Amino acid sequence: MTATSAGTNWAGNLSYRASRVVRPTSIDELREVLAGDGPFRVLGSRHSFNDIADTEGTLIETAGLPVTIDASSAPGAVRITGSPRYGELASALHARGLALGNLASLPHISVAGAVATGTHGSGDRIGSLASAVRAIAFITATGESRTLERGDADFAGTVVNLGALGVVTALELDVEPTYDVAQTVYERPAWSAVLAEYDAVTALGSSVSIFTTWANTYRADQLWVKRRLPVETDAAASAALIARLGATEATAPRHPLPTMAADACTAQLGEPGPWHERLPHFRLDFTPSAGEELQSEYLVPRSDAVAALEAMRGLAAQIAPLLQVCEVRSVRGDDLWLSPAHGTDVVGIHFTWKREQAAVESLLPTIEAALPATARPHWGKVFTLDSDEVRRRYPRWADFAALRERFDPEGRFRNAYTARLGL
């Protein structure tokens, strides 16, 4: 086991306050750490933009734990231990002829961290990454092993767990046979047409993203359509819809940020390829960022999506000067207690900001007030919404608070973030 300095998060906007960072290399070493003085928090790929993973005590980096990828654990499942990144897991599954049903735009993030914060990809019929979990195993603050499976009484409360229940040591995920995807980018769709036919637009592919800098309130910048093969949509109907949007097919690869070269992006131009090389926007072997950045995201029920996007159009003049790019995606609903998609299909409105934290945090209350009162912020990104209001938007919040108390009665995994939320 090694000890290192705390350092910063992935974006560099947060310096961790931990008195020490440890990287156990076995479950026994992990238990040895947990036998010491707390408090504790867990670090995966450091891809959170707020202090959800911070602590004044001990940070536990799970990247040192042995990684096992076992596709024989159960039919239609893969069991993983340690903390692999999605890109590593996806490559290993594809080599076995298997696939996940969904991936986030970045293959660089850890599986356990993405699940714990309700992170997602895109698709009208595709749930968040957490919705693929069928079993989860923890080591609690007392060193006890706990495993819950889909269907268990408290299972739906443990998956999106905010790092508050213990250290996740294993996950079992749904898998399916491998498949191919083709990705096409369309440019400058008209916002009026997009919002008038929003359901049809997000049905153009199995995964659809709208990118905008909000510098133009009449047209978005790009429409990324990922179509699982064989294509289920009607080609003629899709072409007619693209024409009604006033969009044109890109003739060269594009980056979501209009000023960036597309070298870091996955293949486009309708070129078929394996699922794990098309569902993410970015390639694992490239740094995906334009540089220093902040991120915020709000997920609204699909029924409120058009109103939410119209509200953002109304704030475009305030948003655009601080923004690198905004992405709009859909996510299928689930039953996970703290999932932003709990109980309803949602649309995520994601902001990648310039790293001007004070200015962004000054603007966020205006955005949060303009969004419908049903909007839920992404747990791992920057938001300023009042904690009482956040709790109000989760009908199972009290159940999760009681579950956290049972898992960690001494509060050894509490930190400033969970304290603000009343956990």
N, C-alpha and C positions, 0 to 999 in steps of 0.2 A: 504494500500500500504506500502511495506517495502523497505528500502534502505540498501544495503549491500556493502562490499568492492568489487573492480573489480575482483581480483583473476586472474586466468590463463585460457587459453583454455584447451580443453580436454586432449591434449598431454603434456601440461606443457612447450611447447617451446615458448609460447608467454604470457607475462604478460600484461593485458589490462591497458591502460593509463587513463581510464575514471576517471573524478573527482567524479562521483557517479554512482551507479547502482540502478535502481528502478525496482520493480516488481508490476505493477498495477494489481488489482484484478477485474477490470471491465472496460468497454469501457469508462465510464465517468472518471475514474481515468486516463486512458490512455490519454484522451483529456486534462485533467488537466496537465499531464506531458508535452504534446506537446505545451501547452500554455506558458510554461516557456522558458528559454533561451536554445538554442541549442549550438552546434550541437548534433545530435542524431544518434545512431545506435541501431540495434536490435540483441539480443542474443537468440538463441534457445537452442540447446544442446551443444554448444561450440565446435562442431566437425569440425572447420576449422583450418587449419594449417598455415594460413597467417593472415594478419591484415584486412581482408575484413570486419569483424564486429567490429573493434576497433574504438575508438574515444577518443579525449581529453575532450569531453563533457559528455553527459549522455547516458549510456547504458540502454536499455529497455529490461528486461527479460520478455518474453511472457509466460513463464511457469506458471505464477500466474493467467492468464486469464481463466475464466471458460471454460471448454471443453464440447462441445456439439457434438454428432455424430448423425446426422439425416439422416436415410436411406429412408425417405419418401419425400425428397425434390423434386425429379423428378424420372421418370423411369430410371433405370440403373445408378443411381447417389447416392452419399453420400455427404452431406454437413457437414463440420467440422468447428468449431470455436476454438479459443484458439490456443494452439500449442502442440497437442499430438505428441508423438513419434510414429513411424511406428508400433512398436510392440504392443502398446496399441490400435491403430486404427485397426490393423489387427485382433487382438483377438476379438474386439467388432464386426467387420464385420462378422467374421466366425460364431460367436454366432447367427447372424441374417441370416445365410445361404448365405452370400455374400463374395466376394473376390475382391482384386485388381489384375490386370493383371501382376503386377511386384512388386518386392521389392529389395532394395539394400542388400548388404551382411551383413550390420549391421541393426538390427531392433531398435537400440538405438537412432537413429538420428531423429530430429524433421521433421515433414512433410513440414512445411513452409520453413525451412532452406534448406532442400534437393532440393525442387522445385526451390528456388531462385538461386541456384548455378548449376543447371543442372545435379544433381547427378543421378545415374542410377544403374540398375541391369545388367542383361545380357540376350541376346536373339536375334537371327537373325530377328525375327518378333515382338520383344518387344521394345517399345520406352523407353526413359528415364522416370523417375518418373514425371517430369514436363509435359510430353506429355499426362498424364492422367487428367490434369486439364481442366475443362470445364467452370469454373467461378472463379473469384478471387476478393476479397474485401479488400480495403485498408482504413486506416485512414491516411490522408496525413499530412504533417508538419503543415498545418493550421487547423487541426481538421476536415477537410471535409471528408465525406464518399464517396468512389468511388468504383463502382462495374463494372467489365467488363466480358462479356461472350464470349465463343467461337463463332467466326463469326463477332464480333465487330471489327471495323477498327483497333484499337490499341491493341487488345487482345494479339496477338502473341508477342508483345513487353513487356507485363507486367508480364509474367509468370516467366521466368528466368530474374530476376530484380536486382540481386546483392545487394538487400537491399537498393536501391537508390531511390525508389519511395514512401516509407512510411512504415507503419506497416501493415503487412498482418493480417487481423482479421478473415477471413473466406476463405475457399476453397471448391469448389464443384469438386468431382473427379468421373471419370468413375468407375463403379463396374460391376461385373458379378456374376453368381451363383458360390458358393464355389466349389473347386475341389481339388483333391489329386495330390501329386507329389512324385516320388521316386528318390532317389539320390544315385549315384554310383561313386566311385572314382577309376580311373585307374592310375597305376604308371609307370613312366619312359617311356613315349612316345618319339620316336626319333624326333628331331627337323626337320631333312630333310624330313621325311614322313609327319609330321604335316604341314609344309609349302607347300609341294607338293600337298596336298589335303585339304588345309585350309577350303574351303567352306564345304566340307563333314564333317570335324571334328566339326565345329561349328553347324552343323545340326544334330549331334548325339542326341541332346536333345533340349527341349525348352529353356534351359539355360545352357551354357557351359563356364567353366573357365579353363584356363591353368595356372598353377603355376610353377614358376621356381626361383631358387636362383641365376641363371647364374653362378654357380660354375662349371657347366658342360655344355659346348656348344653343345654337341652331343645329350643330352637327357634332356627334361624338367623333373620336379619332379613329378607333378601330373596333371591329367585331371579330373575335377569334372563335371559330367553330371547329370543334373536334368531333369527328363522326366515327363512331365505332363501326367496324366492318363485319359483315355486310351492312350497308347503309339501309336503315329502316324508313327514312323519310322519302317522300316523293320528290325526285330531282326537279321536275318541271315546276311543282308548287314552290319548292325552295328558291329556284331561280326567279320566279315571279315575285316572291316576297323580297328578295334582295333588290330587285328592280324598284319595288314600291318604296323601299328604304332609301333609294337614291345612292346606294353603296356600289363600289366597284371592287373587284377582286384584286388583291395586291399582286404585283408582277415580280416581286422579289421578297425575300424574308424580311420580317419586321420585328422590332423590339417594342414592348409596350410603351416605353418612353420614346417619343418621336425623334429625339435627337441622338439616340443611342444606336450603335451598330448591333446587328442581330446575331453576332457570333455566339453569344451565350445562350441563345434560345434554341428550343427544340425545332426539328425540321417542319417546314410548312409547305405551302404550294400544293397541297393535296397529296403529298407523297406518303403512301402507306408505310407504317412501321409498327414495331411492337408497342404495346400499351404503355410500358414504362418509359419509352422514349418519345411519347407524344402527349400523354395526359399532363405532365408538368409543363409549365411554360419555359423552364430553364433546365439546362443540362447540368448533371451532377459535377462534371469536371471543370465547370466555370463558376466564377463568383457572380451571382445573379444581380448584385446591386449596382446602381449608378454611383455609389459612394455612401457617405454618411446619410442616414435617413431616420425618420420616425414613421410609425404606422398606427393607424386607428381603423376600426371597423365597427359598423353597426348592422345588425341583422334584424330585418323587419318582416312580419308576416307577409306572405305573398299578396294577400288582399290589400295591404297598405303600400306595396312597392311603388306603384305609379305615383301616388301622392308624395312619397318620400323623395323620389327622384325629381319631381317637380319642385319640391322644396329646395333641393340642392341646386337646381338650376337658378332658383331665385337668389341663392347666396354665391353664385359663381364668381362675382367680382371680388368677394372677400376670400374665397377659397383659392382661386387660381394663383395669386402671388406666392402662396406658401406651398403649393402642391407640386409634386413630381408627376404623379398620375393617380387616377381613381379607377378602380375596377368594380364592376357590378356582376354578381354571379348568383345563381339560384342553388338552393340546397333542400333536399327532401326532409320532412319532419321526422322526429323520432320520439322515444319515450324517456330519454335520459334526463334525470332531474335538473342538472345544471347545463344541459346543452342549450346554446342559443336557438336551436331548432326544436326545442321541446314543445311537443303538442301541435306543431304547425309547420307547413312548408314555409321557407323563408327566402328572402333575397338579401345578400350581403352587399353593403356599400362600403368599399375598402379604400382608404386613403393612404397613399405613400407620400409622406411629407418631406420637405426639406428639413434638415436637422436644425430647426429654429424653435427649440422647445418652448420658450416663454411665449412666443407669438402663437404657436399652435395651441398651447393650453389656454391662451386667451380667447381663441376662436372657437374651441370645442363647445363651450356652453351655448353659444349661438346655434351651432349645428345641432346639438342635442335638443335644444328647445324647439327647433324647426321640424325635427323628425317626429313621426307619430309616437305617441306615448307607449306604444308597444315595442319600440326598438330596444334591442339588447346589445350591449357592447361586447366585443371580443375580449375574453378574459386576459389575454396576454398582450394586449395593445394599449395605447394611451387613450384614456377617457377621463372625464371629470364628473360624470353623472353622480348625483348624490347616492350614497350607499343605501339609504332607506328606499329610494326609488328603484335601484337595481334589484333589491330583494323583492320588492312588490311585483316585479315582472316575472318572477319564478314561482309558480304555485306550489312547488315542492321544496321551497327554501327551508322551511322549518324542519322538514324531514331530513334534509341534508345536514343541518346544524346538529340535530340529534344523533345522526350517524357519525359525524365527526367526533362528537363527545364520546361515543362508545369506542371508536377506534383509537382515540388519542385523548383520554380523560385528563391528562396532565398538561395538555396543550404544548407538547414538545415540538410539533410541526407548525405552530402558530408563528406569524410574523406580522409586520406592520400592515401588509396588504390584507391579510385575513382579518386582522383586528378592525380595519376600517369597514369591512363587510359585516362585522359582528359575529365572526366565527371563532 
